[in-house]
Amino acid sequence: MKNWFKHISILFTGAALLTISCEDSNTVVDQVVDGTERGAILRTANLISNELPIGDSAAGFSVELEVQDEENGALVSSVEVYIGFRDNSDDVGPGTDVAESLYDTVDASTFTTGPFGLPRFSYAATLTEMLSFVGRTEADITGGDQFTVRFELVLTDGRRYSFADNTGTLTGSFFRSPFLYTPTVICPIPATAFVGDYTLSVNTSPIGGVPVWSETTVTLSVGANSTQRVFSATYLGGLNIGNGPREFAFDLICGNIFPTSAQASGLGCADTIFFGPQADGDAPGTYDITDDTTFTIAFSEDESNGCGGPVPGFATLTKL
């Protein structure tokens, strides 16, 4: 295990400053589509609803999207919408996925002009509508199941752009152009539950032989969605390498706790050390919606095997 410590290095992320010149028409979209034969992207302007609470008749998926191309949206003739279903539970429902198929088509004539002078449109589908389309009922779904909603740009010359054409440039930063969304079935969690100050007790890491996180007290807050919680802690801080705290996120899904996959720890060996959920078949952590005083998170340390893992880890949080 000592050899692992010798190879651990802090991963620094650089940031480049992008200068935009109106006179040279050197806009961000120009840079992205340059050399792509007049391509087009679909930017997420506002992800309105991406959660599907069980038992909520008003639940649904909703998003506002912006069309960008070299002719300010004129290259796009329509946007196709494909919907599928991922059954992520073994004990509820038929236990089978439903492949995506064409659900709807949005004609360019329905686009409106957004604040940047580019075409926009909003799209929504209720849980009831999506269930009917994939041939499921509410009795067939449970927390953690997902629908897939994929958008595909159809250009006036017949070319198409969607999820398979994505790069890191399109999915990050300003663009936020994933084309593919996965609204998830959830059990609602009150915003006041599982938040505040907690003591943190963790196992000893085989990578360095010190506690996985050095902090003994952390503050939990609501994360990217209503069922996600996050805290900040320093990975292998006991080694005094000099790395700082990083956020660790986990989702509370209908009694089970699932850490978010591919969470960078801030350290690495041959590759980045990531946190994620435990391996398939291992029991996840659990929680009681009526009692947020203590719970245990089961996670994988070094999820992607960048430093000899993955290794199962456990973190117990107790409310102060």
ZISUL-V472247 format. One line per field, one symbol per residue. ss: DSSP state (@ for helix, = for strand, . for the rest). burial: b if it has 9 or more other C-alpha atoms within 8 Angstrom, else e. Layout:
# ZISUL-V472247
ss=???
burial=???
This chain:
# ZISUL-V472247
ss=.@@@@@@.==.................@@@@@@......==========.===......==========......===========...........==========@@@.==.....========@@@@@@@@...@@@.....==========....==.@@@..@@@@........==..===.........=======.=......=.=...======.....======.=.@@@......========..====...======...======.......==.=..=..========.........=========.
burial=eeebbebbebeeeeeeeeeeeeeeebbebbeebeeeebbbbbbbeebebbbbbbeeeebbbbbbbbbbbbebbebbbbbbbbbbbbbebeebbebeeeebeebeebbbeebebbeeebbbbeeebbbeebbbebebeeebbbbbbbbbbbbbbbbeeeeebbbeebeebbbbeebbbbbbbbbbbbbebeeeebbebbbbebbebebbebbbbbbeebbbbbbeebbbbbbbbbbbbeeeeebbebebbbbbbbbbbbbbebbbbbbbbeebbbbbbbeeeeebbbbeeeebebbbbbbbbbbbbbbebbebbbbbbbbe
